[in-house]
Amino acid sequence: MEKEEWDNQTSPGRFLLLGLSNVPSLKIPLFLLSLMIYIVTVFGNILIVVLVAADRRLHTPMYVFLGNFSIVEICYTSTILPRLLASCPTTDTTISARGCMTQFFFFGCFAGTECYLLATMSYDRYLAICQPLLYASFMNWKVCLQLTAGSWLAGLLMSTVVTGQFAKLQFCSSNAIDHFFCDFAPLLELACSDTTALRLVTFIICFLDVVFPFVLTLVSYICIITAILRIPTTMGRQKAFSTCSSHLTVVTLFYGTLIVVYMIPRTASLRQLNKVLSFFYTILTPAVNPLLYSLRNRDVKGAL
């Protein structure tokens, strides 16, 4: 492939996304799989948003958070899959530098928002199970809207800071991104300018945007599980656990794969595994979430 144009003779005007696989025979199966997943993700999450908006029985803080979570899932997947789908049946796997930064920004924004929404939903379940008498006063509509808006704002602000630092870098060693979207680590590998400031800022942002909400979620579920185990009857424990089992499953899937992806070193032998796990938490998990909430939630099934 010919060399791409360079912007200001320091940064490539376009990046080459190497994708999930270099095997040509896998392109069509990957395209069909990705298309099916995208349709299921969009349809399933739109259905949940419509149900939450249309059914008055679901006009509670728990389902307001769920509706916002479904919107995030649609946006989150839509930052990655359309570009992947466009490149599968063709030989054009390039993306402009501006398009790459835009994808990176929105991916970071929605990923950060999802982390805070998961923490907010776990706090809501903590109040409902551990503090039922105080739930109505602690989780009123004002608090609900503030937590929702705060989750969106946190994701937006933190992604803006990291993307702003990334935009200052110069890319002059190569323009081939060994991934199927513009993620942090693959982009950082291409930088030839000093990345010290970016790494420091990203470390702080990751703590605020991933570690902090994860710890809040973890503490909430430790308290929830402790409270459930104290319930004397088996039926009572099952009823209490059923109110948070779907959310706990989603949290486990999301953070489990997220932690593994970013803990695996990006060595040559493990890069393919890294991409497969990234595909799981960025594309497969948003498709599974509507099924978890609809199949394991009595109120959602009733609304359907």
Contacts in CASP RR format, 6 or more apart in sequence:
PFRMAT RR
TARGET T0000
AUTHOR 0000-0000-0000
METHOD contacts of the structure
MODEL  1
MEKEEWDNQTSPGRFLLLGLSNVPSLKIPLFLLSLMIYIVTVFGNILIVV
LVAADRRLHTPMYVFLGNFSIVEICYTSTILPRLLASCPTTDTTISARGC
MTQFFFFGCFAGTECYLLATMSYDRYLAICQPLLYASFMNWKVCLQLTAG
SWLAGLLMSTVVTGQFAKLQFCSSNAIDHFFCDFAPLLELACSDTTALRL
VTFIICFLDVVFPFVLTLVSYICIITAILRIPTTMGRQKAFSTCSSHLTV
VTLFYGTLIVVYMIPRTASLRQLNKVLSFFYTILTPAVNPLLYSLRNRDV
KGAL
1 16 0 8 1.000
4 12 0 8 1.000
4 13 0 8 1.000
4 14 0 8 1.000
4 15 0 8 1.000
4 16 0 8 1.000
4 94 0 8 1.000
4 175 0 8 1.000
5 12 0 8 1.000
5 13 0 8 1.000
5 14 0 8 1.000
6 12 0 8 1.000
6 13 0 8 1.000
6 172 0 8 1.000
7 13 0 8 1.000
7 97 0 8 1.000
10 170 0 8 1.000
10 171 0 8 1.000
10 172 0 8 1.000
11 97 0 8 1.000
11 169 0 8 1.000
11 170 0 8 1.000
11 171 0 8 1.000
11 172 0 8 1.000
12 97 0 8 1.000
12 171 0 8 1.000
12 175 0 8 1.000
13 96 0 8 1.000
13 97 0 8 1.000
13 175 0 8 1.000
14 94 0 8 1.000
14 95 0 8 1.000
14 96 0 8 1.000
14 97 0 8 1.000
14 175 0 8 1.000
15 94 0 8 1.000
15 95 0 8 1.000
15 96 0 8 1.000
15 97 0 8 1.000
15 100 0 8 1.000
15 171 0 8 1.000
15 175 0 8 1.000
15 176 0 8 1.000
15 177 0 8 1.000
15 182 0 8 1.000
15 190 0 8 1.000
16 93 0 8 1.000
16 94 0 8 1.000
16 175 0 8 1.000
16 176 0 8 1.000
16 177 0 8 1.000
17 83 0 8 1.000
17 87 0 8 1.000
17 93 0 8 1.000
17 94 0 8 1.000
17 95 0 8 1.000
17 177 0 8 1.000
17 179 0 8 1.000
17 180 0 8 1.000
17 181 0 8 1.000
17 182 0 8 1.000
18 93 0 8 1.000
18 176 0 8 1.000
18 177 0 8 1.000
18 178 0 8 1.000
18 179 0 8 1.000
18 180 0 8 1.000
19 84 0 8 1.000
19 87 0 8 1.000
19 93 0 8 1.000
19 179 0 8 1.000
19 180 0 8 1.000
19 275 0 8 1.000
20 26 0 8 1.000
20 30 0 8 1.000
20 180 0 8 1.000
20 275 0 8 1.000
20 276 0 8 1.000
20 279 0 8 1.000
21 27 0 8 1.000
21 30 0 8 1.000
27 88 0 8 1.000
27 89 0 8 1.000
28 88 0 8 1.000
28 89 0 8 1.000
30 88 0 8 1.000
31 85 0 8 1.000
31 88 0 8 1.000
31 89 0 8 1.000
34 81 0 8 1.000
34 84 0 8 1.000
34 85 0 8 1.000
34 88 0 8 1.000
34 283 0 8 1.000
35 85 0 8 1.000
37 81 0 8 1.000
37 283 0 8 1.000
37 284 0 8 1.000
37 287 0 8 1.000
38 77 0 8 1.000
38 81 0 8 1.000
38 82 0 8 1.000
38 85 0 8 1.000
38 283 0 8 1.000
40 287 0 8 1.000
40 290 0 8 1.000
41 73 0 8 1.000
41 74 0 8 1.000
41 77 0 8 1.000
41 81 0 8 1.000
41 283 0 8 1.000
41 286 0 8 1.000
41 287 0 8 1.000
41 290 0 8 1.000
42 74 0 8 1.000
42 77 0 8 1.000
42 78 0 8 1.000
44 70 0 8 1.000
44 290 0 8 1.000
44 291 0 8 1.000
44 294 0 8 1.000
45 70 0 8 1.000
45 71 0 8 1.000
45 73 0 8 1.000
45 74 0 8 1.000
45 286 0 8 1.000
45 289 0 8 1.000
45 290 0 8 1.000
46 70 0 8 1.000
46 74 0 8 1.000
47 290 0 8 1.000
47 294 0 8 1.000
48 66 0 8 1.000
48 67 0 8 1.000
48 70 0 8 1.000
48 290 0 8 1.000
48 293 0 8 1.000
48 294 0 8 1.000
48 300 0 8 1.000
49 67 0 8 1.000
49 70 0 8 1.000
49 71 0 8 1.000
51 58 0 8 1.000
51 300 0 8 1.000
51 303 0 8 1.000
51 304 0 8 1.000
52 58 0 8 1.000
52 59 0 8 1.000
52 63 0 8 1.000
52 64 0 8 1.000
52 66 0 8 1.000
52 67 0 8 1.000
52 70 0 8 1.000
54 303 0 8 1.000
55 303 0 8 1.000
57 299 0 8 1.000
57 302 0 8 1.000
57 303 0 8 1.000
58 299 0 8 1.000
58 300 0 8 1.000
58 303 0 8 1.000
61 124 0 8 1.000
61 139 0 8 1.000
61 141 0 8 1.000
61 143 0 8 1.000
61 144 0 8 1.000
62 121 0 8 1.000
62 124 0 8 1.000
62 125 0 8 1.000
62 128 0 8 1.000
63 299 0 8 1.000
64 144 0 8 1.000
64 145 0 8 1.000
64 148 0 8 1.000
65 117 0 8 1.000
65 120 0 8 1.000
65 121 0 8 1.000
65 124 0 8 1.000
65 144 0 8 1.000
65 147 0 8 1.000
65 148 0 8 1.000
66 121 0 8 1.000
66 293 0 8 1.000
68 117 0 8 1.000
68 148 0 8 1.000
68 151 0 8 1.000
68 152 0 8 1.000
69 114 0 8 1.000
69 117 0 8 1.000
69 118 0 8 1.000
69 121 0 8 1.000
69 289 0 8 1.000
70 289 0 8 1.000
70 290 0 8 1.000
72 110 0 8 1.000
72 113 0 8 1.000
72 114 0 8 1.000
72 117 0 8 1.000
73 114 0 8 1.000
73 286 0 8 1.000
73 289 0 8 1.000
73 290 0 8 1.000
74 286 0 8 1.000
75 106 0 8 1.000
75 110 0 8 1.000
76 107 0 8 1.000
76 110 0 8 1.000
76 111 0 8 1.000
76 114 0 8 1.000
76 282 0 8 1.000
76 286 0 8 1.000
77 282 0 8 1.000
77 283 0 8 1.000
77 286 0 8 1.000
77 287 0 8 1.000
79 103 0 8 1.000
79 106 0 8 1.000
79 107 0 8 1.000
79 110 0 8 1.000
79 181 0 8 1.000
80 103 0 8 1.000
80 107 0 8 1.000
80 180 0 8 1.000
80 181 0 8 1.000
80 282 0 8 1.000
80 283 0 8 1.000
81 283 0 8 1.000
83 95 0 8 1.000
83 103 0 8 1.000
83 181 0 8 1.000
84 180 0 8 1.000
84 181 0 8 1.000
86 92 0 8 1.000
87 93 0 8 1.000
95 103 0 8 1.000
95 182 0 8 1.000
97 171 0 8 1.000
99 182 0 8 1.000
100 177 0 8 1.000
100 182 0 8 1.000
100 187 0 8 1.000
101 163 0 8 1.000
101 166 0 8 1.000
101 167 0 8 1.000
101 182 0 8 1.000
103 181 0 8 1.000
103 182 0 8 1.000
104 163 0 8 1.000
104 166 0 8 1.000
104 182 0 8 1.000
104 183 0 8 1.000
104 184 0 8 1.000
104 187 0 8 1.000
105 159 0 8 1.000
105 160 0 8 1.000
105 163 0 8 1.000
106 159 0 8 1.000
107 181 0 8 1.000
107 182 0 8 1.000
107 183 0 8 1.000
107 282 0 8 1.000
108 155 0 8 1.000
108 158 0 8 1.000
108 159 0 8 1.000
108 162 0 8 1.000
108 163 0 8 1.000
109 155 0 8 1.000
109 156 0 8 1.000
109 159 0 8 1.000
109 160 0 8 1.000
110 155 0 8 1.000
111 155 0 8 1.000
111 209 0 8 1.000
112 154 0 8 1.000
112 155 0 8 1.000
112 158 0 8 1.000
112 159 0 8 1.000
112 209 0 8 1.000
112 210 0 8 1.000
112 213 0 8 1.000
113 151 0 8 1.000
113 152 0 8 1.000
113 154 0 8 1.000
113 155 0 8 1.000
113 156 0 8 1.000
114 254 0 8 1.000
115 209 0 8 1.000
115 210 0 8 1.000
115 213 0 8 1.000
115 214 0 8 1.000
116 150 0 8 1.000
116 151 0 8 1.000
116 154 0 8 1.000
116 155 0 8 1.000
116 209 0 8 1.000
116 213 0 8 1.000
117 148 0 8 1.000
117 151 0 8 1.000
118 213 0 8 1.000
118 217 0 8 1.000
118 247 0 8 1.000
118 250 0 8 1.000
118 251 0 8 1.000
118 254 0 8 1.000
118 255 0 8 1.000
119 213 0 8 1.000
119 214 0 8 1.000
119 216 0 8 1.000
119 217 0 8 1.000
119 220 0 8 1.000
120 147 0 8 1.000
120 148 0 8 1.000
120 151 0 8 1.000
121 247 0 8 1.000
122 216 0 8 1.000
122 217 0 8 1.000
122 220 0 8 1.000
122 221 0 8 1.000
122 224 0 8 1.000
122 244 0 8 1.000
122 247 0 8 1.000
122 251 0 8 1.000
123 147 0 8 1.000
123 216 0 8 1.000
123 220 0 8 1.000
124 139 0 8 1.000
125 220 0 8 1.000
125 224 0 8 1.000
125 243 0 8 1.000
125 244 0 8 1.000
125 247 0 8 1.000
126 220 0 8 1.000
126 221 0 8 1.000
126 223 0 8 1.000
126 224 0 8 1.000
127 134 0 8 1.000
127 135 0 8 1.000
127 138 0 8 1.000
127 139 0 8 1.000
128 135 0 8 1.000
128 139 0 8 1.000
128 243 0 8 1.000
129 224 0 8 1.000
129 227 0 8 1.000
129 228 0 8 1.000
129 240 0 8 1.000
129 243 0 8 1.000
129 244 0 8 1.000
130 223 0 8 1.000
130 224 0 8 1.000
130 227 0 8 1.000
131 138 0 8 1.000
154 208 0 8 1.000
154 209 0 8 1.000
155 209 0 8 1.000
158 205 0 8 1.000
158 208 0 8 1.000
158 209 0 8 1.000
161 201 0 8 1.000
161 205 0 8 1.000
162 184 0 8 1.000
162 198 0 8 1.000
162 201 0 8 1.000
162 202 0 8 1.000
162 205 0 8 1.000
165 197 0 8 1.000
165 198 0 8 1.000
165 201 0 8 1.000
165 202 0 8 1.000
166 187 0 8 1.000
166 198 0 8 1.000
168 193 0 8 1.000
168 198 0 8 1.000
169 191 0 8 1.000
169 193 0 8 1.000
169 195 0 8 1.000
169 198 0 8 1.000
170 191 0 8 1.000
170 192 0 8 1.000
170 193 0 8 1.000
171 187 0 8 1.000
171 190 0 8 1.000
171 191 0 8 1.000
171 192 0 8 1.000
172 192 0 8 1.000
173 190 0 8 1.000
173 191 0 8 1.000
173 192 0 8 1.000
174 190 0 8 1.000
175 190 0 8 1.000
176 190 0 8 1.000
177 186 0 8 1.000
177 187 0 8 1.000
177 190 0 8 1.000
178 186 0 8 1.000
178 189 0 8 1.000
178 271 0 8 1.000
179 186 0 8 1.000
179 275 0 8 1.000
179 278 0 8 1.000
180 275 0 8 1.000
180 278 0 8 1.000
180 279 0 8 1.000
181 282 0 8 1.000
183 278 0 8 1.000
184 202 0 8 1.000
185 262 0 8 1.000
185 266 0 8 1.000
186 266 0 8 1.000
188 195 0 8 1.000
188 198 0 8 1.000
189 266 0 8 1.000
210 258 0 8 1.000
214 255 0 8 1.000
217 251 0 8 1.000
217 255 0 8 1.000
221 244 0 8 1.000
221 248 0 8 1.000
221 251 0 8 1.000
224 244 0 8 1.000
227 240 0 8 1.000
228 237 0 8 1.000
228 240 0 8 1.000
228 241 0 8 1.000
229 237 0 8 1.000
231 237 0 8 1.000
231 240 0 8 1.000
242 296 0 8 1.000
242 298 0 8 1.000
245 296 0 8 1.000
246 292 0 8 1.000
246 293 0 8 1.000
246 296 0 8 1.000
246 297 0 8 1.000
249 292 0 8 1.000
249 296 0 8 1.000
250 285 0 8 1.000
250 289 0 8 1.000
250 292 0 8 1.000
250 293 0 8 1.000
253 281 0 8 1.000
253 285 0 8 1.000
253 288 0 8 1.000
254 281 0 8 1.000
254 285 0 8 1.000
256 281 0 8 1.000
257 277 0 8 1.000
257 280 0 8 1.000
257 281 0 8 1.000
257 285 0 8 1.000
258 281 0 8 1.000
260 277 0 8 1.000
261 274 0 8 1.000
261 277 0 8 1.000
261 278 0 8 1.000
261 281 0 8 1.000
264 270 0 8 1.000
264 273 0 8 1.000
264 274 0 8 1.000
264 277 0 8 1.000
266 274 0 8 1.000
293 300 0 8 1.000
294 300 0 8 1.000
294 301 0 8 1.000
294 304 0 8 1.000
295 301 0 8 1.000
END
